[in-house]
Amino acid sequence: MLVPVMTLILAAEVGAFAMLPRTALGGLVLLLAVVIPVTVAIALLVRRRLNSNALRRIRRISPEDITDRRPRSATSLPEDLSRSIVERAREIRRTLADSPSSIQIEMCVLGYRNCANDMITLTHMINEEIPDAGFFRRLRLRACRRRATDALSEARAALPPGVLRATRQEQQ
């Protein structure tokens, strides 16, 4: 894609130089020595931008990547898990606010189910920590649980009706 564009640019430059008188040719050679490297540098930057690792990862995303279960460390804080649930639930709502395709809806359902499983884990973590926690820590833990619950319930409300019953893979 880039090679034809560079060829056209260079051809236009050479064509423009051929029409100039011989006296200006020395200045044009100097100008050409600057224009060609700049054109090549721009083309290389554009090519590098189009082939970035982030774009390659986005093109290769799969449902397995979305539902990838990383083991949570024992020192993981309830606040971190709550923040993660809230962030993913907001992303699900944002995706469903547009007109998503059926594949996007299925991916949102998978993400919602992961959030629901993490919500169960969060509830267990908070229930274990609350008896020994001080007054302000209990308030923070309850606020974390409430934020995660609210975000998850808003994501559930954004899902189309009946979509949680069974995914395409479970029906087969």
Buried (B, 14 or more C-beta within 10 A) or exposed (E): EEEEEBEEBBEEBEEEBEEEEEEEEEEBEEEBEEBBEEBEEBBEEBEEEEEEEEEEEEEEEEBEEBEEEEEEEEEBEBBBBBBBBBEBBEBBBEBBEEEBEEEBBBBBBBBBEBBBEBBEBBBEBBEEBBEEBEEEEBEBBEEBBEBBBEBBEBBBEBBEEEBEEEBEEEEE
